[in-house]
Amino acid sequence: MTEEDKQLIAEYMGWKLSEWRMIDGSAHVVNPHFFDLNDAGLCVAEMWKRGEWQKFCATGFVIYFERERPSHVFPENYIAWLFNAENFFNAMSEWLKEGKK
């Protein structure tokens, strides 16, 4: 995932990609988001709140079946594929770039 992808997702979520925090009495720049499964859960909740979860899943479904799925893998593995953080955020970035179709 590129920095552009991260920025796109951060804008959707209203996140800052870095911020100043006091740690042991001194200021440090930290990244409060790691684009891991915890952050994915926050994104799912936001999509659900906005009524966009099904649209996102449809985009992920297309990505999985048209590009990612090896021919020997069963379709029901889509959910397992989507809930790998890297796959989830790549699909989310693509969905956002396509205008949340």
C-alpha positions in Angstrom: 0.0 0.0 0.0 1.4 3.4 -1.0 1.5 6.6 1.1 -1.2 7.9 -1.3 -3.4 4.9 -0.5 -2.9 5.5 3.2 -3.8 9.2 2.8 -6.9 8.4 0.9 -8.1 6.0 3.6 -7.1 8.5 6.3 -9.2 11.2 4.6 -12.2 8.8 4.5 -11.8 8.0 8.1 -10.9 11.5 9.3 -7.6 10.3 10.7 -4.3 12.1 11.0 -1.4 10.0 9.7 1.0 11.4 12.2 0.7 13.5 15.4 2.8 14.8 18.2 2.6 13.0 21.5 4.3 13.4 24.8 6.2 10.3 25.7 8.3 10.2 28.9 8.2 14.0 29.0 9.4 14.7 25.5 7.5 15.2 22.2 7.6 12.5 19.5 5.9 12.2 16.2 3.9 9.0 16.1 1.7 7.2 13.6 -1.5 6.5 15.5 -2.7 4.1 12.8 -1.0 1.0 11.7 -3.4 -0.2 9.0 -3.8 -3.5 10.8 -6.9 -5.5 11.6 -7.7 -3.2 14.5 -7.8 -0.3 12.1 -9.7 -2.4 9.6 -12.4 -2.9 12.2 -12.7 0.8 12.6 -13.1 1.2 8.8 -15.8 -1.5 8.7 -17.7 0.3 11.5 -17.5 3.6 9.6 -18.6 2.0 6.3 -21.5 0.4 8.1 -22.5 3.7 9.7 -22.4 5.4 6.3 -24.4 2.5 4.6 -21.4 1.7 2.3 -20.4 -1.7 3.6 -22.1 -3.8 1.0 -20.7 -1.6 -1.8 -17.2 -2.0 -0.4 -17.7 -5.8 -0.2 -18.8 -5.9 -3.8 -15.6 -4.1 -4.9 -13.6 -6.6 -2.8 -15.4 -9.4 -4.3 -14.5 -8.3 -7.9 -10.9 -7.8 -6.9 -10.7 -11.2 -5.4 -12.4 -13.1 -8.2 -11.0 -11.3 -11.1 -7.4 -10.8 -10.0 -6.4 -12.4 -6.7 -7.9 -15.8 -6.4 -5.9 -18.7 -7.5 -8.0 -21.1 -9.6 -7.7 -23.9 -7.1 -9.1 -21.8 -4.2 -12.7 -22.1 -3.3 -14.9 -19.0 -3.5 -15.9 -19.2 0.1 -12.3 -18.2 1.0 -13.2 -14.6 0.0 -14.0 -13.6 3.5 -10.7 -15.0 4.8 -8.9 -13.1 2.0 -10.7 -9.9 2.7 -9.9 -10.0 6.4 -6.2 -10.1 5.8 -5.2 -6.5 6.7 -3.1 -5.9 3.6 -5.8 -7.2 1.3 -8.5 -5.3 3.1 -6.7 -1.9 2.8 -5.7 -2.5 -0.8 -9.3 -3.2 -1.6 -10.5 -0.2 0.4 -8.0 2.1 -1.4 -9.2 0.8 -4.8 -12.8 1.2 -3.8 -12.1 4.8 -2.8 -10.2 5.5 -6.0 -13.1 4.2 -8.0 -15.4 6.6 -6.3 -17.0 4.2 -3.9 -19.1 2.4 -6.6 
